[in-house]
Amino acid sequence: MGERQILADFPAGAPRGSWPAEERAAELRSQGQPATVVMDLDSDRFLVVVKTVAS
């Protein structure tokens, strides 16, 4: 199972209609990085992550 690298994080309490984590992930994907958004329930934050390959 691969590890994840956190590229950005955003508080879960963004204003209604605002999706900063999704916007950042889309920007990174357009640059060729396979970024996804996950929710970290412990910190109540959205994380923008990519899987890393263990070497």
C-alpha positions, 0 to 999 in steps of 0.5 A: 500500500502506498503512502500519501503526500499532503500537498495542501490543507484547508479548513472544513468550514469554508464559506457556502459554495466555496470548495478551495481544496477541490479547486487546488486539486483540479489545478494540480491535476491540470499540471499532471499531478494525480491529486485527490481530496480527502477529509481528515476527521481528526483535524476537521480539514480537507487534505489535497494528497497524491499517492507516493511510491515507496522506494 
